[in-house]
Amino acid sequence: MTWQAWVNIILGLWLIVSPWVLKFSDQSTPMWNSIIVGIVVAILSYLQSTQQNKS
């Protein structure tokens, strides 16, 4: 994995935990948006990095 993939995965994880760290977990729409986008970013970054390693 490249360092860019690791940064993207860490940023995705940050988006997942940020509603609780930044205290906006009581607001449903922004909280779920952050969680879903974080999951998508982390998964796509991981999948992209594994595809690059295969080729």
PELINUR-V940263 format. One record per run of one state. SS is the DSSP state (@ for helix, = for strand, . for the rest). FROM is the first residue (numbers start at 1). TO is the last residue. If there is no record, write none. Layout:
# PELINUR-V940263
SS&FROM&TO, SS&FROM&TO
This chain:
# PELINUR-V940263
.&1&2, @&3&21, .&22&27, @&28&54, .&55&55
